[in-house]
């Protein structure tokens, strides 16, 4: 096949994906930013806050994996669950085998990955499988490199065979020098449009000292959107032409949305195409956002729906700053570090259908949030009763079941059931 024909075929596939994305509403919404944020600690009477009638149980009671930071299917119809440990090893199990005692090692990247307990926001932070993984064998990893301090790397690897990835096939797509060890973000997700979305924190320390959140000339403090299927010159990826800052002076064209502090997990709703993201707060507030193309989510002018003055003068509500859907205060009751989750689209627990499940790392609390896209309002935020262990991460199987992990007890994975 000629190079020109390969390019044409790739272009047509992408065009089809973009048309699908438009039909799902991904990235093309023109909804107003003037939404009213709900303070979950002081909710309106209309908000349903009754406990959700579900149980949180061990998904794999005999299985232990240290620091299980990513839980995902491969989208290949195999029914497998891939579990990435923060120290650099990726494991795989049969997702339906709830009696599994030991996971198979899929690929060991630990020699490339830098992780220290005292710098625990580094390490292997993101894992995503190409939408056509079954044919091309490509999977993508976002990690902190052992080559030099605080270097974040986004790379593509290839499968060696059906059971193993090949650590020797690394193609580095992007290297990002972080100024500090914290606020690395790290979630990577393929959207319904076929493009790869990358969540990057503001670079760390506190108060966004470099002003990354409001600086479009840096990738930090942003969500990126790139085309990993079409190289551009010597660059191993290209920029989708409808990215919101393409052609804008001084702005990085990879940026899809900005004003981000440190998103800890984001996820697409497989039914609506909405991109959900939980942004960890600084001193007083945690928040949940729906991400829109070109959106400015306020950091470091705003912390959730409030002026943030420690990094400067702060800002009140403005038409150009998107307010979060919900927020909650830093208290022992609510928590102090939000862990973003996913929208449940499975079949085993029908009562959860359409709920966004999320939690807090510090308080260990879990909630199920319901959003009405027609009225653009949150209608429910219902607690789920469980052991209140630190909520480390959420993930999703290919059939829409939502899983959650904790580092406690050697690294355990949970599921939701009625």
C-alpha positions, 0 to 999 in steps of 0.5 A: 500500500502506498504512503498516500493511500495509507494516509487517505485511509487513516484520514477517512477513519479519523473523519468517521470517528469525528462524525461519531464524536459529534453525534455523541457530543464529545468535545463539541458542546457549546454549553454555557459555563454559567452553571451553578455549582452544588456544594455537596456539604450544603446541598439543595433540598432537591438533591437526592442524598439517600444511601445507594442500596449497593454493596462494595465487595472484594472483586478478587478476594485472593488477589493482591497487587501492590499499588494497583493504579490502573484497572482497564480492559483492552477492548479486544473482546478477550474479557481480560482485566489489565492491572498496572502497578505504580512501580512499573509492572502491568499484570493481566487476569481473566476479569470473570475469574473471581477466585484468581490468586495470582495475576500473570505478568503482561510486561515489566517496565519497572527498570524504566519507571522511577517511583519512591514512596516519598515522591508517591505521585510519580511512577507508572500513572497511565495505561490505555489500549489502542481502539484497534488493539486486537489488530495492531497490538499497541498500548500506551503508557504514561510514566515517570522515567528513571533516566532523569528526575521528574521526567514524564514520558508518554510512550507506545509499546507493542504486544509480543504475543497474545499473553505478553507485551514487549518492553523493547518496542517503546516509541516515545511520543512525548517527554515532559520535564516536570518542575516538581515530583507532585501533580503529575496527573497521568490518566490517558484515555482514548475518546470515542473520536479515536484520539488520545486524551492526556491529563497533566497536572500543573507541575506541582509544589503548591499554589501553582508557583509557575502559573501553569494552569493559565498558561497556554504556552505550556502543556502543564495544567491541561488536558491534551488531545492528540492523534497517535495514528498520524505522525507529523514530520519527525513528531510521532503524533499529529494534532487533530485539526479541530483542537481548540487552540490550533493556530493560536499564537503562543498556545500549544495546539495539543491542549484540549482544555486547561486551568487544571490543578491535578486531575486524579482520574478521568473517564469517558461515559461510553453511552453519552461520550461525556468526559468526567474528571475529578480535580484535586483541590489545594486547601479547601475544596474538591471538585468534579467537572465535565470537560469541554473543548477549549474550557478553562477550569479556573486554576489557579484563579479559582479553587472549585467555585471559589476565588483562590488567593494564595497564588495571586489575586484570585478571581470571582465567577467569570464567563470564561471560567467553567465552574465545576458541577459539584464541590465538597469542603476539606473536612474529616467527614467529606475528605481532602483528596478526590479520586475520580471514577467512571460512569457505570454502564454494566449489567450486573448492578442495574441500579447503578446504571448512569451513575458516576462513581467516585470517592476520596482518598483521605476519608475513604468515602464513596458516592454515586452521582447522577447527572441530567444532561437535558437540564445540565443539573446534578440530581443525586449524590448518594453515599455508598456504605463500605469499609472507608479504606483509602480510595486509590483509583477506579477502572472499568471492564470492557462490559462497563462494570466499574472497579475500585482499588485501595493500596490497603491490605497489599493492594485490593480490588473491589466491585459493586453489587446489589 
